[in-house]
């Protein structure tokens, strides 16, 4: 399972960096999204996965922290998803405004040669 998760994180991060280096604004936005997905998977992977474990103690129950799921990585990823959604929406609005002003979404304002 760790190998599959590592390969998924590496693939998402590699594709994200490759798209960040592209000259089109839309591709840069997609690259940022892929990088955020890679970071979210990394945070969840570092937090560990405990299947069937409750996230908190029940009232009156005594137990060690090793028996329960850690809610911190889950809350960090949830917060990161919300922030990346808002950032993507902002980037898309800026992209549309830039395209309306310049007529292209190319970074330097010129159309690439075919």
Biotite code that builds the C-alpha atoms (Angstrom):
import biotite.structure as struc

atoms = struc.array([
    struc.Atom([0.000, 0.000, 0.000], chain_id="A", res_id=1, res_name="UNK", atom_name="CA", element="C"),
    struc.Atom([2.866, 2.365, 0.815], chain_id="A", res_id=2, res_name="UNK", atom_name="CA", element="C"),
    struc.Atom([4.394, 1.794, -2.609], chain_id="A", res_id=3, res_name="UNK", atom_name="CA", element="C"),
    struc.Atom([1.148, 2.656, -4.399], chain_id="A", res_id=4, res_name="UNK", atom_name="CA", element="C"),
    struc.Atom([0.688, 5.787, -2.293], chain_id="A", res_id=5, res_name="UNK", atom_name="CA", element="C"),
    struc.Atom([4.300, 6.839, -2.908], chain_id="A", res_id=6, res_name="UNK", atom_name="CA", element="C"),
    struc.Atom([3.937, 6.317, -6.656], chain_id="A", res_id=7, res_name="UNK", atom_name="CA", element="C"),
    struc.Atom([0.685, 8.314, -6.701], chain_id="A", res_id=8, res_name="UNK", atom_name="CA", element="C"),
    struc.Atom([2.271, 11.189, -4.773], chain_id="A", res_id=9, res_name="UNK", atom_name="CA", element="C"),
    struc.Atom([5.347, 11.175, -7.010], chain_id="A", res_id=10, res_name="UNK", atom_name="CA", element="C"),
    struc.Atom([3.298, 11.054, -10.193], chain_id="A", res_id=11, res_name="UNK", atom_name="CA", element="C"),
    struc.Atom([0.989, 13.872, -9.107], chain_id="A", res_id=12, res_name="UNK", atom_name="CA", element="C"),
    struc.Atom([3.913, 16.023, -7.966], chain_id="A", res_id=13, res_name="UNK", atom_name="CA", element="C"),
    struc.Atom([5.904, 15.362, -11.152], chain_id="A", res_id=14, res_name="UNK", atom_name="CA", element="C"),
    struc.Atom([2.970, 16.138, -13.433], chain_id="A", res_id=15, res_name="UNK", atom_name="CA", element="C"),
    struc.Atom([2.173, 19.221, -11.358], chain_id="A", res_id=16, res_name="UNK", atom_name="CA", element="C"),
    struc.Atom([5.703, 20.589, -11.674], chain_id="A", res_id=17, res_name="UNK", atom_name="CA", element="C"),
    struc.Atom([5.743, 19.835, -15.405], chain_id="A", res_id=18, res_name="UNK", atom_name="CA", element="C"),
    struc.Atom([2.469, 21.727, -15.876], chain_id="A", res_id=19, res_name="UNK", atom_name="CA", element="C"),
    struc.Atom([3.756, 24.629, -13.779], chain_id="A", res_id=20, res_name="UNK", atom_name="CA", element="C"),
    struc.Atom([6.588, 25.078, -16.257], chain_id="A", res_id=21, res_name="UNK", atom_name="CA", element="C"),
    struc.Atom([4.226, 25.352, -19.246], chain_id="A", res_id=22, res_name="UNK", atom_name="CA", element="C"),
    struc.Atom([3.642, 28.780, -20.853], chain_id="A", res_id=23, res_name="UNK", atom_name="CA", element="C"),
    struc.Atom([-0.179, 28.707, -20.709], chain_id="A", res_id=24, res_name="UNK", atom_name="CA", element="C"),
    struc.Atom([-1.958, 30.087, -17.656], chain_id="A", res_id=25, res_name="UNK", atom_name="CA", element="C"),
    struc.Atom([-4.587, 27.326, -17.567], chain_id="A", res_id=26, res_name="UNK", atom_name="CA", element="C"),
    struc.Atom([-1.856, 24.672, -17.495], chain_id="A", res_id=27, res_name="UNK", atom_name="CA", element="C"),
    struc.Atom([-0.195, 26.472, -14.585], chain_id="A", res_id=28, res_name="UNK", atom_name="CA", element="C"),
    struc.Atom([-3.482, 26.393, -12.658], chain_id="A", res_id=29, res_name="UNK", atom_name="CA", element="C"),
    struc.Atom([-3.856, 22.672, -13.342], chain_id="A", res_id=30, res_name="UNK", atom_name="CA", element="C"),
    struc.Atom([-0.268, 22.147, -12.167], chain_id="A", res_id=31, res_name="UNK", atom_name="CA", element="C"),
    struc.Atom([-1.028, 23.906, -8.887], chain_id="A", res_id=32, res_name="UNK", atom_name="CA", element="C"),
    struc.Atom([-4.080, 21.701, -8.432], chain_id="A", res_id=33, res_name="UNK", atom_name="CA", element="C"),
    struc.Atom([-2.070, 18.527, -9.003], chain_id="A", res_id=34, res_name="UNK", atom_name="CA", element="C"),
    struc.Atom([0.564, 19.697, -6.530], chain_id="A", res_id=35, res_name="UNK", atom_name="CA", element="C"),
    struc.Atom([-2.104, 20.393, -3.922], chain_id="A", res_id=36, res_name="UNK", atom_name="CA", element="C"),
    struc.Atom([-3.512, 16.875, -4.444], chain_id="A", res_id=37, res_name="UNK", atom_name="CA", element="C"),
    struc.Atom([-0.017, 15.440, -3.979], chain_id="A", res_id=38, res_name="UNK", atom_name="CA", element="C"),
    struc.Atom([0.475, 17.380, -0.747], chain_id="A", res_id=39, res_name="UNK", atom_name="CA", element="C"),
    struc.Atom([-2.935, 16.246, 0.555], chain_id="A", res_id=40, res_name="UNK", atom_name="CA", element="C"),
    struc.Atom([-2.067, 12.613, -0.113], chain_id="A", res_id=41, res_name="UNK", atom_name="CA", element="C"),
    struc.Atom([1.307, 13.124, 1.553], chain_id="A", res_id=42, res_name="UNK", atom_name="CA", element="C"),
    struc.Atom([-0.286, 14.565, 4.696], chain_id="A", res_id=43, res_name="UNK", atom_name="CA", element="C"),
    struc.Atom([-2.759, 11.683, 4.868], chain_id="A", res_id=44, res_name="UNK", atom_name="CA", element="C"),
    struc.Atom([0.030, 9.176, 4.312], chain_id="A", res_id=45, res_name="UNK", atom_name="CA", element="C"),
    struc.Atom([2.166, 10.647, 7.069], chain_id="A", res_id=46, res_name="UNK", atom_name="CA", element="C"),
    struc.Atom([-0.819, 10.645, 9.421], chain_id="A", res_id=47, res_name="UNK", atom_name="CA", element="C"),
    struc.Atom([-1.312, 6.922, 8.960], chain_id="A", res_id=48, res_name="UNK", atom_name="CA", element="C"),
    struc.Atom([-4.476, 4.976, 8.297], chain_id="A", res_id=49, res_name="UNK", atom_name="CA", element="C"),
    struc.Atom([-6.311, 3.149, 11.045], chain_id="A", res_id=50, res_name="UNK", atom_name="CA", element="C"),
    struc.Atom([-9.350, 1.378, 9.665], chain_id="A", res_id=51, res_name="UNK", atom_name="CA", element="C"),
    struc.Atom([-12.321, 0.923, 11.970], chain_id="A", res_id=52, res_name="UNK", atom_name="CA", element="C"),
    struc.Atom([-10.932, 3.077, 14.764], chain_id="A", res_id=53, res_name="UNK", atom_name="CA", element="C"),
    struc.Atom([-13.080, 5.802, 16.316], chain_id="A", res_id=54, res_name="UNK", atom_name="CA", element="C"),
    struc.Atom([-11.672, 9.361, 16.119], chain_id="A", res_id=55, res_name="UNK", atom_name="CA", element="C"),
    struc.Atom([-12.365, 10.207, 19.779], chain_id="A", res_id=56, res_name="UNK", atom_name="CA", element="C"),
    struc.Atom([-13.035, 8.633, 23.178], chain_id="A", res_id=57, res_name="UNK", atom_name="CA", element="C"),
    struc.Atom([-16.604, 7.909, 24.212], chain_id="A", res_id=58, res_name="UNK", atom_name="CA", element="C"),
    struc.Atom([-17.918, 9.404, 27.443], chain_id="A", res_id=59, res_name="UNK", atom_name="CA", element="C"),
    struc.Atom([-16.571, 7.478, 30.415], chain_id="A", res_id=60, res_name="UNK", atom_name="CA", element="C"),
    struc.Atom([-14.255, 5.326, 28.285], chain_id="A", res_id=61, res_name="UNK", atom_name="CA", element="C"),
    struc.Atom([-10.604, 4.982, 29.234], chain_id="A", res_id=62, res_name="UNK", atom_name="CA", element="C"),
    struc.Atom([-8.058, 4.022, 26.625], chain_id="A", res_id=63, res_name="UNK", atom_name="CA", element="C"),
    struc.Atom([-4.686, 4.839, 25.155], chain_id="A", res_id=64, res_name="UNK", atom_name="CA", element="C"),
    struc.Atom([-4.209, 7.138, 22.194], chain_id="A", res_id=65, res_name="UNK", atom_name="CA", element="C"),
    struc.Atom([-2.798, 4.238, 20.164], chain_id="A", res_id=66, res_name="UNK", atom_name="CA", element="C"),
    struc.Atom([-6.304, 2.770, 19.905], chain_id="A", res_id=67, res_name="UNK", atom_name="CA", element="C"),
    struc.Atom([-7.835, 5.791, 18.212], chain_id="A", res_id=68, res_name="UNK", atom_name="CA", element="C"),
    struc.Atom([-7.498, 7.501, 14.840], chain_id="A", res_id=69, res_name="UNK", atom_name="CA", element="C"),
    struc.Atom([-5.578, 10.765, 14.710], chain_id="A", res_id=70, res_name="UNK", atom_name="CA", element="C"),
    struc.Atom([-7.977, 13.520, 13.537], chain_id="A", res_id=71, res_name="UNK", atom_name="CA", element="C"),
    struc.Atom([-5.226, 16.107, 12.903], chain_id="A", res_id=72, res_name="UNK", atom_name="CA", element="C"),
    struc.Atom([-4.157, 14.919, 9.396], chain_id="A", res_id=73, res_name="UNK", atom_name="CA", element="C"),
    struc.Atom([-7.792, 14.643, 8.364], chain_id="A", res_id=74, res_name="UNK", atom_name="CA", element="C"),
    struc.Atom([-8.557, 18.173, 9.531], chain_id="A", res_id=75, res_name="UNK", atom_name="CA", element="C"),
    struc.Atom([-5.424, 19.536, 7.838], chain_id="A", res_id=76, res_name="UNK", atom_name="CA", element="C"),
    struc.Atom([-6.392, 17.940, 4.525], chain_id="A", res_id=77, res_name="UNK", atom_name="CA", element="C"),
    struc.Atom([-9.969, 19.185, 4.808], chain_id="A", res_id=78, res_name="UNK", atom_name="CA", element="C"),
    struc.Atom([-8.693, 22.707, 5.393], chain_id="A", res_id=79, res_name="UNK", atom_name="CA", element="C"),
    struc.Atom([-6.263, 22.387, 2.476], chain_id="A", res_id=80, res_name="UNK", atom_name="CA", element="C"),
    struc.Atom([-9.073, 21.247, 0.170], chain_id="A", res_id=81, res_name="UNK", atom_name="CA", element="C"),
    struc.Atom([-11.182, 24.291, 1.062], chain_id="A", res_id=82, res_name="UNK", atom_name="CA", element="C"),
    struc.Atom([-8.254, 26.666, 0.602], chain_id="A", res_id=83, res_name="UNK", atom_name="CA", element="C"),
    struc.Atom([-7.238, 25.113, -2.746], chain_id="A", res_id=84, res_name="UNK", atom_name="CA", element="C"),
    struc.Atom([-10.841, 25.358, -3.983], chain_id="A", res_id=85, res_name="UNK", atom_name="CA", element="C"),
    struc.Atom([-10.973, 29.071, -3.128], chain_id="A", res_id=86, res_name="UNK", atom_name="CA", element="C"),
    struc.Atom([-7.541, 29.705, -4.631], chain_id="A", res_id=87, res_name="UNK", atom_name="CA", element="C"),
    struc.Atom([-8.477, 27.878, -7.835], chain_id="A", res_id=88, res_name="UNK", atom_name="CA", element="C"),
    struc.Atom([-11.664, 29.924, -8.142], chain_id="A", res_id=89, res_name="UNK", atom_name="CA", element="C"),
    struc.Atom([-9.640, 33.126, -7.711], chain_id="A", res_id=90, res_name="UNK", atom_name="CA", element="C"),
    struc.Atom([-7.063, 32.017, -10.291], chain_id="A", res_id=91, res_name="UNK", atom_name="CA", element="C"),
    struc.Atom([-9.791, 31.175, -12.801], chain_id="A", res_id=92, res_name="UNK", atom_name="CA", element="C"),
    struc.Atom([-11.380, 34.625, -12.372], chain_id="A", res_id=93, res_name="UNK", atom_name="CA", element="C"),
    struc.Atom([-7.995, 36.272, -12.886], chain_id="A", res_id=94, res_name="UNK", atom_name="CA", element="C"),
    struc.Atom([-7.406, 34.037, -15.935], chain_id="A", res_id=95, res_name="UNK", atom_name="CA", element="C"),
    struc.Atom([-10.724, 35.049, -17.484], chain_id="A", res_id=96, res_name="UNK", atom_name="CA", element="C"),
    struc.Atom([-10.066, 38.739, -16.791], chain_id="A", res_id=97, res_name="UNK", atom_name="CA", element="C"),
    struc.Atom([-6.564, 38.477, -18.265], chain_id="A", res_id=98, res_name="UNK", atom_name="CA", element="C"),
    struc.Atom([-7.857, 36.663, -21.332], chain_id="A", res_id=99, res_name="UNK", atom_name="CA", element="C"),
    struc.Atom([-10.517, 39.331, -21.788], chain_id="A", res_id=100, res_name="UNK", atom_name="CA", element="C"),
    struc.Atom([-7.930, 42.123, -21.640], chain_id="A", res_id=101, res_name="UNK", atom_name="CA", element="C"),
    struc.Atom([-5.169, 40.547, -23.723], chain_id="A", res_id=102, res_name="UNK", atom_name="CA", element="C"),
    struc.Atom([-7.086, 38.095, -25.898], chain_id="A", res_id=103, res_name="UNK", atom_name="CA", element="C"),
    struc.Atom([-4.791, 35.192, -24.969], chain_id="A", res_id=104, res_name="UNK", atom_name="CA", element="C"),
    struc.Atom([-3.906, 33.123, -21.924], chain_id="A", res_id=105, res_name="UNK", atom_name="CA", element="C"),
    struc.Atom([-0.247, 32.827, -22.893], chain_id="A", res_id=106, res_name="UNK", atom_name="CA", element="C"),
    struc.Atom([2.102, 34.044, -20.156], chain_id="A", res_id=107, res_name="UNK", atom_name="CA", element="C"),
    struc.Atom([3.966, 36.661, -22.197], chain_id="A", res_id=108, res_name="UNK", atom_name="CA", element="C"),
    struc.Atom([0.816, 37.843, -24.027], chain_id="A", res_id=109, res_name="UNK", atom_name="CA", element="C"),
    struc.Atom([1.714, 36.406, -27.419], chain_id="A", res_id=110, res_name="UNK", atom_name="CA", element="C"),
    struc.Atom([0.196, 33.455, -29.206], chain_id="A", res_id=111, res_name="UNK", atom_name="CA", element="C"),
    struc.Atom([2.519, 30.438, -29.449], chain_id="A", res_id=112, res_name="UNK", atom_name="CA", element="C"),
    struc.Atom([3.625, 29.382, -32.894], chain_id="A", res_id=113, res_name="UNK", atom_name="CA", element="C"),
    struc.Atom([1.824, 26.364, -34.283], chain_id="A", res_id=114, res_name="UNK", atom_name="CA", element="C"),
])
